[in-house]
Amino acid sequence: MSETVLGILASGRGSNMQVILNNIHSGQIHAKIGVVISDHPTAKVLEIASAAGIPAVCVERKNFATKQEFEAAIAAELVNHEVKLVVLAGFMRILSGYFIGLFSGRIMNIHPSLLPAFPGLHAHEQVLAYGAKVSGCTIHFVDEGVDTGPIIMQQAVAVLADDTADRLAERIIKVEHALYSKAIGLYCEQRLCIEGRNVKIIEG
C-alpha cells in the first residue's frame, strides 16, 4: 500500500501536527505530510514543518479579494503536493462549500467536545457553562455545516467539579492527540467507509 499524502491546515502552534508527524515516524500512521499550510505567517506550525523538511506555505486571506480566491490558492497548493487527505489541525477559518466540494469526503477535523453537543468556538467554556458532567473530543469528516460532518471517532473525558476551561482543555488535548492519529491511520489503511451520516470502520 502506497503512502497517503496528508495536507495539514493549521493557524497556530501545531501541537496536533507534531504528534501526527511523530506517529508517522514511529510507523503508527502509514503516510507522509506533503505540505503544511497556514493563514498566519508567524504561525509556529510553519517553523515546525520547515525544521522537519516539510514544505511550509503561508496563504494569507488579506492577499485575496474574495474568500473563494483565497480557498482556491490553498486548494492549488494541496493539489500541487498531491494531497489525498486534508487534515485540519487548528485551522481557524470556516471552509466554504466550494472548497469542501473540491475535497469531498477527504477533509478531517477534530473538535474538543462530544458532537453534536457544543459545536463551534469556545467548546470548553460552553461545556462548563452548561454544567455538563462529560466532555471529550470528536474526529469527523467536514461537510458544509459547522462541526456537523459524519463522526469518525469520539472519546469521553469527565468534567471535574473544580475544572476551568484551561484544565479541561489540558486533559482533552491529550486524548485529541491519540485519537486524531488513530483516525488518520484508519483512513490511510482504507478502513473508513462513509455511508450517509455514518462512518463505518472496516475490521483490519
N, C-alpha and C positions, 0 to 999 in steps of 0.2 A: 504494500500500500504506500503510495507516494505521500510525502509530507503535505499537509494542508497549510496554505499560506494565510496567515492572520494579518488583518489590518487593525491596529489599535487606534481608537479616537479617544483622546483624553484632554482635559483642560487644566489639570493641576499637577499634584506631586507624583502620581504614577505608582502608588503602592500596589494596586492590583496588577498593573503591567509588570512590575518587578517580580511578583510572585509567579505570574504566568511564565515569564522568562526563566525563572529558576526551575519551574516544573518541566519546561521543555528540555532544559539542560540535564535534568535528572532522569528524563525518559518517561515521565508520567504523562506528558502530552506529546503526541507524535505530530508535531507541527513546527513551523518556523514563523517568526514575525517578519513580514515583508516590508512593513512601513509603520511608523508611528506618526500620527497627525494630531496637531494641537491647534486650537484657535487663539492661543496666547503665546507670544514669542518668548516670554520668560518662564514658561511652564517647566517645572523640574523634570517632567516626564521626557521632554526633548533631550535634556542633558543625559538622563539615564540611557536612552536609546542610542545616542551618539557614542557614549562611552562603551556600549556593547557592540558597536559596529553596525547598528541597525539604521537604515535611512530614517531621518527625523525631519519632518516637514511642518512648517507653520503656515496655516491658511487663515488669515485674519478677515473677519467679517467686514471690517471698515474699508477694505480694499475692493469691495464689490458693490455694485449699485443695487443689486437685488439679492434676496435670500437664495433664489434658485441659482444665480450665477455663483454664489459662494459654495453652495452644495455641489454644483457641477464641477467646481475646481477640486473639491475633496474627492468626488467620485472619480475624476480623471486620474488622481494620484493612486487611488485604490486599484483601478483597472491597470494602470501602468506597472504596478508592482504585482499584478496577477493575484490579487487577494480573493480568497474564496469565502472567508468568514470575517465579517466586520464585528469587532468587539468594542463595545462602549465601556470605557473604564473611567467614569467620572467626567464624561463629556457633557458640559453644562449648556447644551442647546437642544431644543426640541426639533427633531428632524421632520421635514415635510413629507407629504405623500409622494411627491416627486422623487425624493431621494430613496425613500423606503421601497418604492416600486422598482428602482434600479437593482436593489439587492434583496428582493422579497424572499423571506424565509432564511436569510443569511446574515441577519443582524441580531446580535445577542446583547442583552443588557442585564445589569444587576441592580436591584433596588433594596434598600435597607428596611424592609418591613415584609410582613406576610400578605402579599397582594391577594385579593383586591383591596384589602384594608390599607389605609394610609398611603395613597399614591402621591406623587408629586414631591415638591420640596419639603424640607424640614420634617421628614418622617419621624425621627426620634421625638421631636417636640410634640408632634401630633399624637403619638402613642402615649406619652406621659400626660398630656392634657386630657386625653380621653379616659385615662385610668385603666388602660389595658394591662393585663397581667402577663401576656405573652407577646413577644415581637419576634424578629428574626430577619431572614433575608430571602429574596426570591430571584432566581435566574429565569429570564423569559426571552422569547423572541419578540422583536419590536414590530408593532403594527402602527397604524396612524393615530391611535389614541395615546394618552399619557399613561404609561405603565399598565397598559391593557392587553398586551400581546399574550399569546399562548405560553403558559407556565411550563418550564422545563423541570426545575427542581426547587424545593424550598426546605429550609431548616429553621426550627423554632429556637428562640432564646428567651429565657424567663426574664421578666421585668422585676427588678428587686425594689423593695419598699423605699430605699434611700437613693434610687437611681436619679442621676441627672442625665441630660441628653448626651453629654460627653462620656459619662461612664457606660451608658448603654451602647453608645457608638463603638467604644473600645472593645467591648465583648462581641458585638455583632461583626465587626470588621474581621476578626479572626476567623469566624465562620464563613464570611464572604469569600475570603482568600481561598479557602479549601474548596468550597462549593463551586466557585466560578471555574476553577481549573478542572474540576471533575466534569462539569457540563461541557466545557470546551473539548476535553478529551473524548467524551462520548460523541460529540459532533464529528471530530476528526476520525473517529473509528466508524463513522457512518451508522451510528446506533440510535439516532434520534429521528423519529418519524412524526411529522405534523399531520394530524387528522382533525380538521376544523379547529376547535379551541383546545383540543387535547394533543399533548406531545407524548408519544409512546417511546419508552426506552426498550430497544431490542436487546434481548439477552446475548451476551458475548460468549 
